[in-house]
């Protein structure tokens, strides 16, 4: 073990010297730097030395893994010159041979890995034949290491790894369903019509359906705040999942009957709204289960009604159940004192200890009805929450009295009660201001930021991630938003951008049938393409199948090979 530690320290010291020579000093915030990130005088890398399997082994392997991609690229570029002119890394009696390896990939749940295993094997074969790179699995650097695994593309050619990663990304990301309804899409500037009501899939009932009916191996992620659903899995399973969802939504559209049933006198007795909630639960699921498996019921406290969706026979059955509930209610005068205030929701007289007077408008309602209204509004994100009698909005004192039992309280239970209200308020705000604000791009982060006309950086107040407030992407430095979006989507444009940053040293192969990108690091002006093997002059792109004509061309036309340049 002491020998391995010595080798590790020797490699680390060598890289520290390289960092000083090349002036590679990444900016790492002190408060965010871990012990590993501080290895090497602030360099963001780890050194691993593999023990030999037997004492007779004459070779051993070591790995230097960079956490910062741009730093790793700078090291590799510097090494190519350094190894030509300087002594190699000494490991005792032998010298180390160093080979750059690029790794890019994605972390995924192990359940998704199982589903994609066959497709990943096919992709591994395909990208090796087309790009000369491979896939491998690594422990994922997440807070849930036991549940996640990283699948990466690795190889010694950066361009090939990038191209293969795009294929891996398409496979891993799966299918995204846009679950915005028509008004939300129009507010966001998207005029395309919705062919199917995907927004219905965000409801609790439809989420249960998704969980129960998706093909084996399909991973479903529902993101209500961001209004989309992702389906991940094998290609065959995703095709089947899309077909099931589309058929399910078509069935809903073709057979649904929608009605609004008002729960007010004289059709129903006073207290009907409260009684229906007791019978069916706040989401009326218990009542819906009695009527039929395809029934959807939603209570609307503002209009004192139930919104029904289902078949006509189920509607008739619901009317019969509601009639039975109403008939079982006492008459409004039974057990009530004269002059008691009337609840503005269920229309029954409210006792002094069981009623509440709204702060802004002075109207009365049952405390039970008001709490039901608040809970229902939070679940359905129907905001603002208003008095059902006059439409005046609730004020903070109303929420303090009804949700927290009075003011001047600050307990964990109170926080849990108010948290759902805050989440609903944020969702309501974002739905109506999607052109002015955006969600943080970090998965499962609830942060939002204001959209700006100018390109500027904003650090998310919740997760700290830097985001461009103009385009909503991660920090892209001095590159414009439009150019960065193009580079993210178009591999050819990304390579062209890289070439344009140093045109004197980066050019395309003069062979029109090849087009490989070549970087000249040192040496004379005679070059050979590694892809098509053509020989050519770096200065004027004169090309030949053999090296002789190119050297003669350099002497006759350019006065020398340029070896000293």
FENURJO-V296544 format. One record per residue. NEAR is the number of other C-alpha atoms within 10 Angstrom. Layout:
near->NEAR
near->NEAR
This chain:
near->7
near->7
near->9
near->15
near->12
near->13
near->19
near->20
near->14
near->15
near->23
near->21
near->15
near->15
near->19
near->18
near->13
near->16
near->21
near->11
near->11
near->15
near->10
near->17
near->13
near->13
near->9
near->15
near->9
near->10
near->6
near->8
near->13
near->13
near->10
near->14
near->19
near->15
near->17
near->20
near->13
near->21
near->23
near->24
near->19
near->18
near->18
near->16
near->16
near->11
near->12
near->13
near->8
near->7
near->6
near->7
near->8
near->8
near->8
near->11
near->11
near->16
near->16
near->18
near->16
near->18
near->14
near->14
near->14
near->11
near->17
near->20
near->15
near->14
near->19
near->16
near->13
near->17
near->19
near->13
near->12
near->16
near->13
near->10
near->9
near->9
near->9
near->16
near->16
near->14
near->12
near->8
near->5
near->11
near->11
near->15
near->10
near->14
near->9
near->17
near->17
near->21
near->20
near->19
near->22
near->17
near->19
near->16
near->16
near->15
near->15
near->19
near->23
near->13
near->19
near->21
near->13
near->13
near->17
near->20
near->12
near->11
near->18
near->19
near->14
near->16
near->21
near->15
near->11
near->11
near->16
near->17
near->23
near->20
near->23
near->13
near->14
near->13
near->13
near->18
near->11
near->12
near->8
near->10
near->14
near->11
near->13
near->20
near->22
near->20
near->22
near->21
near->26
near->22
near->22
near->14
near->14
near->16
near->17
near->19
near->25
near->21
near->18
near->28
near->22
near->18
near->14
near->23
near->12
near->10
near->18
near->23
near->14
near->16
near->19
near->13
near->15
near->16
near->23
near->21
near->16
near->15
near->13
near->16
near->18
near->13
near->14
near->15
near->11
near->11
near->11
near->9
near->10
near->14
near->8
near->15
near->17
near->19
near->19
near->16
near->22
near->20
near->13
near->12
near->14
near->13
near->16
near->12
near->14
near->19
near->13
near->9
near->12
near->19
near->18
near->11
near->17
near->23
near->19
near->18
near->15
near->17
near->14
near->15
near->17
near->17
near->19
near->18
near->20
near->16
near->21
near->24
near->28
near->24
near->17
near->10
near->19
near->20
near->13
near->13
near->22
near->16
near->11
near->16
near->18
near->15
near->13
near->12
near->15
near->14
near->11
near->17
near->12
near->8
near->13
near->16
near->16
near->15
near->15
near->16
near->17
near->16
near->25
near->18
near->12
near->7
near->11
near->17
near->22
near->25
near->25
near->28
near->25
near->20
near->17
near->20
near->18
near->13
near->14
near->16
near->14
near->18
near->20
near->18
near->18
near->15
near->21
near->21
near->14
near->14
near->20
near->16
near->10
near->15
near->20
near->20
near->22
near->18
near->23
near->19
near->25
near->18
near->15
near->19
near->19
near->19
near->14
near->21
near->20
near->21
near->16
near->14
near->11
near->20
near->19
near->11
near->13
near->21
near->12
near->11
near->15
near->18
near->14
near->11
near->15
near->19
near->12
near->11
near->14
near->12
near->12
near->14
near->11
near->8
near->10
near->12
near->12
near->8
near->8
near->14
near->20
near->19
near->25
near->22
near->27
near->23
near->22
near->23
near->26
near->23
near->18
near->13
near->8
near->12
near->20
near->23
near->16
near->19
near->15
near->13
near->14
near->11
near->18
near->23
near->27
near->27
near->19
near->13
near->22
near->25
near->14
near->18
near->23
near->21
near->18
near->19
near->21
near->21
near->17
near->15
near->19
near->17
near->16
near->15
near->19
near->19
near->23
near->19
near->15
near->11
near->12
near->17
near->17
near->17
near->13
near->11
near->15
near->20
near->18
near->16
near->13
near->17
near->17
near->19
near->12
near->12
near->14
near->8
near->12
near->9
near->9
near->8
near->11
near->14
near->13
near->10
near->13
near->15
near->12
near->15
near->20
near->12
near->16
near->20
near->17
near->16
near->19
near->18
near->13
near->18
near->20
near->14
near->15
near->17
near->13
near->12
near->18
near->19
near->19
near->25
near->17
near->15
near->8
near->11
near->12
near->18
near->18
near->16
near->18
near->15
near->18
near->15
near->8
near->11
near->16
near->15
near->19
near->17
near->16
near->19
near->13
near->11
near->12
near->12
near->16
near->20
near->21
near->21
near->24
near->18
near->19
near->22
near->16
near->17
near->18
near->15
near->12
near->8
near->12
near->13
near->20
near->9
near->13
near->20
near->14
near->14
near->17
near->11
near->11
near->13
near->15
near->13
near->15
near->18
near->13
near->16
near->13
near->13
near->18
near->13
near->10
near->11
near->12
near->12
near->14
near->18
near->19
near->17
near->25
near->20
near->18
near->8
near->8
near->14
near->14
near->15
near->18
near->17
near->13
near->13
near->12
near->13
near->12
near->17
near->22
near->22
near->22
near->20
near->18
near->12
near->12
near->14
near->15
near->18
near->25
near->27
near->23
near->24
near->13
near->12
near->17
near->16
near->21
near->16
near->13
near->13
near->17
near->11
near->16
near->23
near->20
near->14
near->19
near->22
near->13
near->11
near->10
near->14
near->10
near->15
near->20
near->15
near->10
near->9
near->8
